[in-house]
Amino acid sequence: MRMVRCAIHREVIMVTDAKKATALSNQILQLAHDDLIMHLRFLDTALARFPWRERAGMNCMATDGSVCYFDPVYLLKAYQADSKMIPRIYLHMLLHCVFAHSFQYDRLDTELWDLAADIAVESVILELGLPGVTLEQDADAERKLKLLREDIGALTAERIYRYLRLNPPTPHEREEFQRLFLKDIHSLWKPAENLEMTLEQWKKISERIRTDLKSFTKARTDAETLEKNLEETTRDRYDYSDILRRFAVMGEDITVNDEEFDYIYYTYGLEHYGNLPLIEPLEYKETHKAKEFAIAIDTSASCRGPVVKAFLQKTYSILKEEENFFHKINVHILQCDNEVQSDTKITCDEDFETFMKYGKLSGFGATDFRPVFVYLDELRARGEFENLRGLIYFTDGYGIYPERMPDYDVIFAFLDEDENRAPTPPWSLKVILESEELESEELKSEELESKKLEREEMEEETDEH
């Protein structure tokens, strides 16, 4: 293989013809492909599903999440400068696909996500320590990664992104990140309808890699960052809306039951007997909707301020939709740390809006989940609930769980993934809410509030005129 590289290198120096440049580029990529399979056998399936195609004039290498695109002129120049650069870029782009980085691009701060994804991928490559992809600048990159690990821990793109959101890099720091970690261009990371590889297909490949990795890297520690990134990629992400439907109960709701209403007889009566319909619509029907449940807010640690507000807004927005909520509800919002600090009863939209506008968080002590369950038992004993369907507990997860299983559903909602959390009780459900998801909910709420204020101002001006 070394002789092949030398021969290709000599040809690269002399190439002038476009067809020859394309042929040489394909040879270089094939060489990189074969070298990676030989050293990283657990990537064989991913490599087999990651073809390369020429795209002249782009002056870079890039992927759309399915294909490796290359400009022959750029590729040959990069190879001539350092023969290890092309296999490095090829592996870099492949890992972007394995970690599904391009599929999250449209809902994030793209500049920070670019940095976070590149840093995560490069940290994996450097930890693997393949001699065939080592570059001169890697020593500087390693020093930077060491500092980041001290602040972030496991260097997954998601963790790095959240860190960068909280600690925005200066223009100088951005330039340094790009110099050390940028290898490809992400301009093709736009939502596309007809990608050759879907997110679900890459996730299956990631699962396969994660399984194979255990046998290929036994007793080795040079794949820890790769494992962490694969865990993040393959982690189950549950639809919060679907989980909340567990709180639904069967009941009669006052509404027209279109399913049991016969329009033929109804219109026949109107046509032949004036305004006298033969059959009146039923004024009720049985539906599955939410009626009684509790929301507990852990007021300690990270569960504070805007995050709590966004969580409550998201939860209430889902449940107050017409198909999910009864007209009369009984919801208790509990604030708690190591004891229940406050209890706000919500029976309608106005109650909730008042709480969101004027309510204050109280507590901030150590966390103990058990007092909330005791308090709910007391409320039920006093007749406060007729049929308590469930409890949603929004928390950072660092607290004492009850041992006894209650006779209602319990959801523990956590903000972002955290490997240091203790496992939740087996009788409860666990859901991970992404910071970005709640932030978008908060922005949506602020936009609606702004539009509402604008309408009210316009109505006041109209009344004055």
N, C-alpha and C positions, 0 to 999 in steps of 0.2 A: 504493500500500500504506500510505503514511503517513496518507492521508485515511481509510482503512478503520480504522486503529488509533484515530484520534481519535474516529470515530463509535462504535466499540465502547467506548471509554473513557467516553464520555458516557452510553451505555446502562448500563454497569456501575454507575455512580453512582446511577441511578434504579431499578434492578431490585429487585423485591420478590417476584415470582412465581417458584415453583420451576421451572416449565416454561421460563420465560424465562431463568432462571439456567443451566439445562442447555443451552439453545440458544446462549446467549452463550459458555459454556465451550467448546462444540464449535467455535464460530467462532474463538475465541482459539487453540485447539490446532491448528486447520487453518491458521491464519495462521503459527503457529510452524513447523509441518510444511513449508509452502511456502517460508518464508524459509530454512530449513535446506537444502532441496533446491537452492535458487538459489545459495547460497554454498558448499555442501559436496556437490557432485554425486556424489562417490564414495560417499556414504551413501545413495544413492537406493534400493538394494535393501533395506538395513536399515530405512529409513523405511517402505517399502512393506509390510514384514512386522511392523510394530510398531503395532498399532491401539490406540485409546484407548476406555475404557469408564467409564461413571459408576458410582461406588460412594459413595452419599451417607452422611454421618455419620462418615467415616474421618478427617476433619480433616487431610488431607495428600494428597500424591501418592506413588504407589508402583508398583512392577512386580514381578511374580512370575517374570520372565525371559521372558515372552511378550507381556504386555499392559500398557499404561499405564493404571492406574486413577486416577481423580480424584474428588475431592469438590467439587461445583460451588461451594459456599459458600466453601471454602478457596481454590479457584482464583481466584474473582473478587476476594476480599480481597487475595490476593497480587498479582494483576494491577493492582489499584487502587493498591497501595502502590508498585509498580515494574513497569511493563509489560514489562520485559525478564526478569523473574523466571520466568515460565512457559516461554518458549522455552529458558531456561537449565536449568530442571529437566527439561524434556522431552529435551534433548540429553544431560544428565547420565544420565538413566535409559537412554536408547538406548545410550550407550557402555557402561554396565554390562552390557547384553545382548550387545553386540558382543564384549566382552572375557570373556564367560561368567562373570562374577563370582558370580552367584547359584548356579551349579551346583557350587561348591566349598564352599558355606556349612556343610554338615552335618559336615564333617570337620576344621574349623579352630576356633580360638579366635574365636568370632563377634564379640566386641566389637572385637578388634584387626583382624579382617578387614573389618569395617564401616569402620573408620578408613582402612585401607590402600586399599580399593576406592574410597572417596570421594576420597582424596588423588590417586590415580592418574588418575581420571576428570577431576577439576578441573584437574590439571596439563596434561592434553591440551587441554581447553577454553581455558585461559588462553594456551597456546602458539599455538593457532589464531588467537586475537585477533579473533574476530567482534564487530563493533560492536553487533550486535543482541542480544547476550547478556551484555554487560558490566555488572557491578554495582559499587557504591561500594566494597565491601570487597575488591575484587580486588587492589588495591595491597598490602594487608596480606598477602593470600594469596600473592602473588608473592614477597614477602620471605621468608615461611616456606618456600616451595618452594625458593628459592635455597639456604637453609641445608640443607635435606634433600638436595638434589642433591650438595652438597659431601661429605656422609657416605655417600650411597647410590649415586649415579651415576644411571643411567636409572631414572625413577620409574614402574616397573610395580608393580601391586598385590602381586605375589609378592615382589619385592625389598623393598618397603616393609613388608610383613607380617613378613618375616624380621628386618628391622631393628628393628621394634617389639617382636618377641619377645625380641631380645637387649638392647634398651634400652627397657624398659617405661615408657610415659609416666606422669607424675604426674597426679593428678586435675585439677590446673590445666591441664596440657598437653592432656589429653583434651578439656576444655572448649574450649580454644582451637582444637584441630583441628576439633571439631564446629561451632564458630561460623564458621570460615573455609571449611570444605569440605562440611559436611552440607547436602544439598539435598532428598533424598527419604528415605523411611522403608523399611527393609529387612525389615519384619515378615513380608512375603510370601515371603521367600527361604528357604522351607522345601522339602524334597524333595517333589515332587508327581509323581504317576504319569501324569497326563493333561494335561501342559502342551501348549499349542498349538504351541510351538516347542521342539524338542529341542536338546540340546547339539551334536549332529552338524550340525543345520541352521544353528545360529548359527556354527559353525566354518566351514562352507562360505561363509556370507556374509562372515565375517572374511577368508577367503582372497580373495574377490572384491574386497573393499575394499582389501586390501593390494596387489592387482594394479593396480586402478584408481588408487590413490594415486600410483603411480610416474609415471603420465602426467599427472595433474591437478596435481601439486606439483613439477614439474621446476624445478630451480635454486632451490627454496625450502627454507628451514630451519625453517619454522614447523609442521612435522608430524613432527619427529623423535621426540617422545615418543609420538605416536600410532603411528608405525611400530614402536617398541620394544614397546608393549603388544600390537600385532597379532602381532608375532613370537612373543611369549610365549604368546598365545592359540592360534596355529596350529602351534606347535612339536609335532613328533611325540613322543608319549609311549609308549614301548615297554613291554610287559609283561615285567618282569624274569624272571618264571617261565618264560615262553615262550623267552626267550633262553637261559636255563640248560639248556633241553632239548637244545641243540646238543651238549652234552657227553655225551649218552646214547650207549651202545654196545649192539650186539646181543650177548646172552649167555644162558646157561642159568641159571635161578634155581630153586632147590629149592622147589617149591610145587605145589599141585594144579592141573593144567591142565584147568579146567572145559570149555574149548572142545573138547577131544578126548576127553572122558570121556562114555561112554554110560550113563546112569542106568537105562535099561530093562533091559539085561542084568544090571546090578549088582543091582537090586532083585529081578529074577527069580530069581537065584541065592539070595538071602537068603530068599525065600519058599518055594522048593522044596527047598533043600538045607541048611536050617538056617542057620548063620552063615557059610556059604561063598559069598562073592560070585563070580560068574563072571569078572568083570574088575576088577582093581585099578586105582585111578586112577594116571595117570602122575605121577611125583614131580618132574617138571621141565617147564619150558616156556621157549621163547625170548622174551626181553623186551628192550626198550630202556631201559636204566637207566644212571645215572652210577656210575662205578667209580673212575677215577683222574683227578685234576685238581689244580691248585694255585691257592691264593689268595694274592696278594701285597698287602700293606698298606703304603702309602706313609705313613711315620710323620712326615713333615714337615708344616709349615703347619697347615691346618685339619683334617687327618685324624688326630684324636687322641681319646683317652678314650672317652666315651659314644658318639660318632659311629661309631667303629670297632667297638665292641662291638655296637651296633645293626645295623650292616652285616653282621657275621659271623653274628649271630643270624638275621637275615632270610635270608641265603644258605643257611646250614645247615638252617634250618627247611624251606625249599623242597626242598632236595636229599635230605633224610633221609626224606621221605615215602615210604611203602612202594612207591608206583608209580614213584618216581624213583631209588631207591637199591638197590644190591645189598647183601646182608647183609655181605659183606666189602668194605671200601673202602680206598683209599690216597690220602689227601688231605694235602697239605703246605701249611701256613700260613706264609708267608714275611713277615718284617718287614724293611723296606728303606728306605734313603734314597738315598745315592749308592753304597751297597753292601748286600749282604744281611747283615743284623744277626743274624737268628735263623731257625731252621727247626723248626717243630713238626709232627710227623707224627701224623695222626689216622686211626685204624683203626676206631673205634667211638664210640658216644654218650658213653661214660665219658671217653674221651680228650678229646672236645670240651668236655664240661662242666668237666673239670679245667682245661683251658686258659682257658676263660671265667672261671673262678673265681679262678685263681691266676696266670695269665699276665700279664706286664708288657710294655708297649710300650718298644722301644729304638730309638735312632737320633736323629731330629730334625735331621739335617743337610740339605744340599742334595739335590735329587732328580735321579736318573739312572735311567731305566727299564732300560737295557741290562744291568747286572749280573744282574738276575733271569733274563733269557733265557739268559745265559751259564751261570748256576748250574743252571738246569733241564737244559741240555744235558749238564752234568757228571753230574747225577743219573741221567739216562737212560743215559749211557755206563757208569755203575757198576751198571746193572741195577735201579735203584730203582723205575723205572716199566716196566711191560710195554706199556701202551698209553695214554700220556698224551693225554687228550682235549682239555684246554684249560687256559687260565690266565685267572683273573679278577683284574684289577689295580684295586684301589680307591685312587684318587689325586685330588689337587686339579688335576692336569693340567699342572702347571708343572715340566717336566723334559725330558730328552733321550730321544727315541724311537729305537729301533733301526731301521736301514734294511732289514735282511734280514727277509723274511717267514718265520716258523717253520712247521713242518708240523703244527701243532695250532691250534685256534681260540683267539683272544685277545679278551677283553672288557675294555675300559677303562670302569670305573664311576666316574662323577663325582658329587660332591655338589652339587646345584643347577646351574642354567645359569650360565655365565660367558662373556661375549662376548670376553674378553681371552685365553682359552685358545688355544693353537696347535692346528691341526687334527690329529686322530689319523691314523695311517697308514691308507692305503686298504684294507689287508688285515685291519684290525681292526674290531670292532664297538664302538660307543659307546652307553652307556646313562646317562641322567641319573636319579639318585635324589633325590627331594625330601626336604628336611630333615624336613618334617612326616610323611612316610611312615616314615622311620627312627625318628622320635620315637615314633610310635604302635607300632612294632615293639618298641621298648625298653620302653614301658609294658606291652605285652602280655607280654613276657618277665618283667618284674618281678612282674606279677600271677600268672603261672604258678609262678614261684619261691616267691611268698608262699603260694599254695595248697599247693604241695608241702611246705613247711615245716610248715604247719598239719596236713596229713595225718600227717606223721612224728611230730609232737607228740601227736596223738590216738592213734596206734598205740602210742607209748611209754606213755601214760597207761593204755591198755587192757591192755598187757602187765603193768604194775605192779599193776593191780587183779586 
